[in-house]
């Protein structure tokens, strides 16, 4: 399909004619002047044919010349050189990211630092970090093993554990409200410290939602399997259950539409893992994590996350924490773990280190971290 479209353009030496092209074709990104359509939408295709039949000759010539000039400039030699350069860059990037994966010596050193620390703070993302992703958000409930692990970590008097998530307050309260841990909802919009109630980041403005919601609902209709989730400070469009190619194409289109729509509003668009979120500006995981550490400094800080929203936390804690990205891909984190299961294994090692330190007999009149430091 890509070559047929380009051959058509090359043959139109009179600079007349209109190219109607599927938006799913690879050439669509290169031939933006074509009339792009969803070939599965019969009405859109009908409208495109009608538009092509009535397009003025001068507009046809302008679009045709632009696309023909692009084909001439970006010939096969240029394409091959560009392809090879990108391939080389991708391999270099893979090597760089692979070097971030935690090795056994790095893991042992990290556990040692955890064991000897006087005060520790663990910032843990939820979806994709503590639990695997589910088709629907409500299905990703914590199991008994995870709750026991978080309880064990939170019960260590030297630990301050914070689940810092994009989830809304009601869900986090239901799942973790009775655990000895801190909770951060909607990427920092609401915070609950152990033994206290929920505190919100300023007055909750809901006035923008009726203006943004219709755009998200329109994309639900255009993208079967997607759905909208409404939170206190956030509207989220999920497309995890959509065909990957269609979901990605629609998500790019939605982001572009939202950026144009909110450019003069105090809102920001977050491109997450199979989710596009619109939220109030100035609220992020990095600011929330820094606030915790400013109030209660620690000599061992760990931050783990898998999403683009966690990059704020990685950057904010770059000089104060061990930061870990779950999965591959470029990240501001210093280290990487291959999967969510590896996160659980690491946290289990931390819990075992806490138990071993607590059970160790005192030596030289010292206990806990002081004993390890002396040793």
C-alpha positions in Angstrom: 0.0 0.0 0.0 2.9 2.4 0.8 4.5 1.9 -2.6 1.2 2.1 -4.6 0.5 5.5 -3.0 4.0 6.8 -3.9 3.8 5.3 -7.4 0.5 7.2 -7.9 2.2 10.5 -6.9 5.2 9.8 -9.1 3.0 9.2 -12.1 1.0 12.5 -11.8 3.4 14.7 -13.7 0.5 17.1 -14.4 0.3 17.7 -10.7 -3.4 16.9 -10.7 -5.4 14.4 -8.7 -6.1 13.7 -5.0 -4.6 10.9 -2.9 -6.9 9.3 -0.4 -4.8 7.2 2.0 -5.6 5.0 5.0 -4.4 6.5 8.2 -3.1 3.1 9.2 -0.6 2.9 6.3 3.0 3.6 7.1 3.2 6.2 4.4 0.5 8.3 6.1 3.1 9.7 8.5 5.1 10.8 5.4 2.3 12.0 3.2 0.4 14.3 5.5 -1.1 16.4 2.6 -3.1 13.3 1.4 -6.7 13.0 2.5 -6.3 10.5 5.4 -9.2 8.3 6.3 -10.1 5.4 8.6 -10.9 2.8 5.9 -13.3 1.0 8.3 -15.4 4.1 8.6 -17.7 4.1 5.5 -19.0 7.6 6.1 -15.6 9.1 6.5 -14.5 7.4 3.3 -17.6 8.7 1.5 -16.9 12.2 2.7 -13.3 11.9 1.6 -14.3 10.9 -2.0 -16.7 13.8 -2.2 -14.1 16.2 -1.0 -11.6 14.8 -3.6 -14.1 15.2 -6.4 -14.8 18.8 -5.5 -11.2 19.9 -4.6 -10.1 23.0 -6.6 -7.3 22.4 -9.1 -4.9 24.8 -7.5 -5.2 23.1 -4.1 -4.6 19.7 -5.9 -1.5 21.1 -7.5 -0.2 22.5 -4.2 -0.6 19.3 -2.3 0.7 17.1 -5.1 3.8 19.2 -5.6 4.6 19.1 -1.9 4.3 15.3 -1.7 6.2 14.8 -4.9 9.0 17.1 -3.6 9.2 15.0 -0.4 9.5 11.8 -2.4 12.3 13.2 -4.5 14.2 14.5 -1.4 13.7 11.3 0.6 14.7 8.7 -2.0 15.7 5.1 -1.4 19.4 6.0 -0.7 18.3 8.5 1.9 15.9 6.1 3.4 18.4 3.3 3.7 21.0 5.6 5.3 18.4 6.9 7.8 17.3 3.4 8.6 20.8 2.2 9.3 21.5 5.3 11.5 18.4 4.7 13.5 19.2 1.0 13.8 22.7 1.9 15.1 21.2 4.4 17.5 18.7 1.9 18.8 21.4 -0.7 19.5 23.4 1.9 21.4 20.4 2.9 23.4 19.7 -0.8 24.1 23.3 -1.2 25.4 22.9 1.8 27.6 19.6 0.7 29.1 20.9 -2.9 29.5 23.8 -1.6 31.6 21.2 -0.2 34.0 19.7 -3.6 34.9 20.5 -4.6 38.4 23.1 -7.3 38.6 23.7 -9.7 41.6 26.6 -7.6 43.0 24.4 -4.4 42.7 21.5 -6.2 44.4 23.7 -7.4 47.3 25.2 -3.9 47.7 21.7 -2.4 47.7 20.5 -4.8 50.4 23.5 -4.1 52.5 22.8 -0.3 52.3 19.2 -1.0 53.3 20.3 -3.2 56.2 22.8 -0.7 57.8 20.6 2.4 57.2 19.3 4.1 60.3 16.2 5.5 58.5 14.7 4.3 55.2 12.0 5.5 53.0 10.5 3.4 50.2 8.4 5.0 47.5 6.5 2.4 45.5 4.3 2.8 42.5 1.3 0.4 42.3 0.1 -0.7 38.9 2.9 -2.3 36.9 5.2 -2.2 39.9 3.6 -4.0 42.9 0.9 -5.7 40.7 0.8 -6.7 37.1 -1.5 -4.7 34.8 -5.1 -5.9 34.5 -7.6 -5.4 31.7 -9.7 -3.1 34.0 -8.3 -1.0 36.9 -10.6 -2.6 39.4 -9.3 -6.1 38.7 -5.7 -5.3 39.8 -6.4 -5.8 43.5 -3.5 -6.7 45.9 -3.4 -10.3 47.0 -2.7 -11.5 50.5 1.0 -12.0 49.8 1.5 -8.4 48.7 -0.4 -7.1 51.7 1.7 -9.2 54.0 4.9 -8.0 52.3 3.9 -4.3 52.7 2.9 -4.9 56.3 6.2 -6.5 57.1 8.1 -3.6 55.5 5.9 -1.0 57.1 6.2 -2.6 60.6 10.0 -2.1 60.7 10.4 1.0 62.9 13.2 2.3 60.7 11.0 2.1 57.6 8.6 4.6 56.1 6.8 3.0 53.2 4.7 5.0 50.7 2.5 3.6 48.0 2.5 6.5 45.5 0.0 5.8 42.8 -2.3 7.3 40.2 -5.3 5.5 41.9 -8.0 7.5 43.5 -8.3 7.9 47.3 -11.3 5.5 47.8 -9.5 2.6 46.1 -6.2 3.1 48.0 -8.2 3.5 51.3 -10.1 0.3 50.7 -7.0 -1.8 49.8 -4.3 -0.3 52.1 -6.1 1.8 54.7 -5.3 -0.5 57.5 -1.7 -1.1 56.7 1.2 0.7 58.5 2.1 2.6 55.3 1.6 6.1 53.8 -0.6 6.5 50.7 -0.4 9.0 47.9 -3.3 9.2 45.4 -3.6 10.6 41.9 0.1 11.2 41.5 0.3 13.5 44.6 -3.1 15.2 44.6 -4.0 13.6 48.0 -1.8 12.2 50.8 -2.6 10.0 53.8 0.1 9.5 56.4 0.0 6.7 58.9 -2.6 7.4 61.6 -4.0 10.5 59.8 -6.7 11.3 57.4 -6.5 12.3 53.7 -5.0 15.7 53.0 -5.6 17.3 49.6 -3.3 19.5 47.5 -5.3 22.7 47.6 -8.9 23.2 46.6 -10.3 20.6 44.3 -11.4 22.3 41.0 -13.9 20.2 39.1 -14.9 22.9 36.7 -12.7 21.7 33.8 -14.1 18.2 33.6 -17.4 18.9 31.7 -15.3 20.6 29.1 -12.8 17.8 28.6 -15.0 14.8 29.1 -16.8 15.0 25.7 -13.5 14.8 23.9 -12.6 11.6 25.8 -16.1 10.2 25.3 -15.8 10.8 21.5 -12.6 8.7 21.4 -14.3 5.9 23.3 -16.8 5.8 20.5 -14.0 5.8 17.9 -11.9 3.2 19.6 -13.9 0.1 20.7 -12.6 -1.4 24.0 -11.4 1.9 25.4 -13.1 3.6 28.4 -12.9 6.7 30.6 -12.1 6.7 34.3 -13.0 9.7 36.4 -11.0 10.5 39.6 -11.0 13.5 41.9 -8.3 15.5 40.1 -8.0 13.4 36.9 -9.8 12.1 33.8 -8.2 9.1 32.3 -8.8 7.4 28.9 -7.7 3.8 29.0 -6.9 1.8 25.8 -5.3 -1.3 27.1 -8.1 -3.5 25.7 -7.8 -2.0 22.2 -6.0 -3.4 19.2 -2.4 -2.1 19.7 -2.0 -0.4 16.4 -5.4 1.3 16.5 -5.0 2.2 20.2 -1.6 3.8 19.6 -2.8 5.8 16.6 -5.9 7.1 18.4 -3.9 7.9 21.5 -1.5 10.2 19.5 -4.5 11.9 17.9 -6.2 12.4 21.3 -3.0 13.9 22.8 -2.8 16.4 20.0 -6.4 17.3 20.4 -6.1 17.7 24.2 -2.9 19.8 23.9 -4.8 22.3 21.7 -7.8 22.2 23.9 -6.1 22.9 27.3 -3.2 25.1 26.1 -4.6 28.1 28.1 -5.9 26.1 31.0 -4.1 25.0 34.3 -4.1 21.4 33.1 -1.6 18.9 31.8 -1.8 15.8 29.6 0.0 12.7 30.8 0.9 9.9 28.3 1.0 6.9 30.6 1.1 3.1 30.0 -1.9 2.5 27.8 -3.7 5.5 29.4 -3.9 9.2 28.6 -4.6 11.3 31.7 -5.7 14.9 32.0 -5.0 16.4 35.4 -4.5 19.7 37.3 -1.0 21.1 36.7 1.6 21.4 39.5 0.8 18.0 41.0 3.2 15.1 40.5 4.9 12.2 42.3 8.2 14.1 42.4 6.8 17.0 44.4 5.0 14.5 46.8 8.1 12.4 47.4 10.3 15.5 48.1 7.8 16.8 50.6 7.9 13.5 52.5 11.7 13.6 52.6 11.8 17.2 53.6 9.6 16.4 56.6 11.3 13.1 57.5 14.9 12.7 56.0 16.2 9.2 55.5 19.7 7.9 54.8 18.4 5.1 52.5 15.7 6.2 49.9 14.3 3.9 47.3 11.9 4.8 44.5 10.4 2.2 42.1 8.0 2.8 39.2 7.2 1.7 35.7 5.3 4.6 34.1 6.1 8.0 32.6 4.4 9.5 35.6 7.2 8.0 37.8 9.8 9.9 35.8 8.9 13.0 37.8 9.8 11.1 41.0 13.1 9.7 39.5 14.2 13.2 38.5 13.2 14.8 41.8 15.1 12.2 43.8 18.1 11.7 41.5 20.6 12.9 44.1 18.8 11.5 47.1 17.6 8.0 46.2 18.2 4.7 44.6 15.8 4.9 41.6 14.5 1.9 39.7 12.6 1.7 36.4 10.5 -1.5 35.9 10.8 -2.7 32.3 12.8 -1.5 29.4 12.9 1.8 27.7 14.6 5.1 28.3 14.3 6.5 31.9 15.8 9.0 34.3 16.1 6.1 36.8 19.6 5.0 37.7 18.7 1.3 37.6 16.2 -1.1 36.0 14.4 -4.4 36.8 13.0 -6.5 34.0 9.5 -7.1 35.5 7.0 -6.6 38.3 7.9 -10.0 39.7 11.5 -8.8 40.1 10.3 -5.9 42.2 8.5 -8.3 44.6 11.6 -10.4 44.9 13.7 -7.3 45.8 11.2 -6.1 48.3 11.0 -9.6 49.8 14.8 -9.5 50.3 14.4 -6.1 52.0 11.8 -7.6 54.3 14.0 -10.5 55.1 16.9 -8.1 55.9 14.6 -6.2 58.3 13.6 -9.5 60.0 17.2 -10.6 60.3 18.4 -7.3 61.7 15.5 -7.3 64.2 16.3 -10.9 65.4 20.0 -10.5 65.6 21.4 -10.5 69.2 23.0 -7.2 70.3 26.8 -7.0 70.2 29.0 -4.5 72.1 25.8 -2.9 73.5 24.7 -1.9 70.0 21.5 -2.8 68.2 20.1 -2.6 64.7 21.9 -0.2 62.3 24.5 0.8 65.0 25.5 -2.9 65.3 25.9 -3.3 61.5 27.8 0.0 61.3 30.2 -1.1 64.0 30.7 -4.5 62.3 
